[in-house]
Amino acid sequence: RLTAYEFAHDDVDGECCLLCHSSAAGDWVNCGICGEWAHFGCDRRQGLGAFKDYAKTDGLEYICPHCSISNFKKKPQKIANGFLQGSTVSRPL
């Protein structure tokens, strides 16, 4: 059974919040990495902006807790002077 919110917002399409697993109406945000939907209010992480910051087209991109943990574990390689640090690739002079 679709709620009035889902009729009005067909982009949610009966999805469940990836955090609380409910399809209740609320402030839905879509993860920019995995594409999953979540209620913004279910994400209790420190440092998140306000919902309105993520709801704007040119605003912040929402990244769900699962994806932000995955991305955090992948340590970015440091680049100094245009070259990867610690790189073992030898280059001819």
C-alpha positions in Angstrom: 0.0 0.0 0.0 1.5 3.3 -1.0 1.3 6.3 1.3 0.3 9.7 0.2 3.9 10.8 0.4 4.9 8.0 -2.0 2.2 9.0 -4.5 3.5 12.6 -4.3 7.2 11.5 -4.5 7.5 8.7 -7.1 11.3 8.9 -6.8 11.0 7.1 -3.4 9.1 4.3 -5.1 8.3 2.3 -2.0 11.9 2.2 -0.8 12.8 1.5 2.8 15.2 3.6 4.8 18.5 1.9 4.8 19.0 2.9 8.4 15.6 2.2 10.1 14.1 0.0 7.3 10.8 1.8 7.4 9.1 3.4 4.4 7.4 6.1 6.5 7.2 9.6 5.2 10.0 11.9 6.2 13.0 13.8 5.0 14.4 11.4 2.4 17.9 11.7 1.0 19.6 9.6 -1.6 23.2 8.4 -1.3 25.3 9.7 -4.0 27.4 6.5 -4.0 25.1 3.5 -3.6 21.9 5.1 -4.6 20.0 3.9 -1.5 17.4 6.1 0.2 17.4 7.0 3.9 15.5 9.3 6.2 17.9 12.2 6.9 16.7 12.2 10.6 17.8 8.6 11.0 21.4 9.5 10.3 22.8 10.7 13.6 26.4 11.2 12.6 28.1 14.4 13.9 29.0 17.0 11.3 26.2 16.5 8.9 24.6 19.7 7.5 20.9 20.5 7.7 18.5 18.6 5.5 17.9 21.7 3.4 21.6 21.6 2.4 21.2 18.1 0.9 17.8 18.7 -0.6 19.0 21.5 -2.9 20.0 20.6 -6.4 23.3 22.5 -6.1 23.7 21.6 -2.4 25.7 19.0 -0.6 25.8 15.4 -1.8 24.5 12.9 0.8 26.8 9.9 1.5 25.2 7.2 3.7 27.1 5.9 6.7 27.8 2.6 5.0 29.5 4.2 2.0 31.3 6.8 4.1 32.8 4.0 6.2 33.8 2.1 3.0 35.4 5.3 1.5 37.1 6.1 4.8 38.8 2.7 4.8 40.2 3.3 1.3 43.1 5.6 2.2 43.7 8.0 -0.6 47.2 8.0 -1.9 49.1 11.2 -1.1 50.3 13.2 -4.1 53.3 15.5 -3.7 54.7 17.6 -6.5 52.5 15.7 -8.9 53.8 12.3 -8.0 52.5 9.6 -5.8 54.4 9.3 -2.6 55.8 5.9 -1.8 55.4 4.8 -5.4 57.9 2.0 -6.3 57.6 2.6 -10.1 60.9 3.6 -11.5 61.0 6.0 -14.4 63.9 6.4 -16.9 65.7 9.7 -16.8 
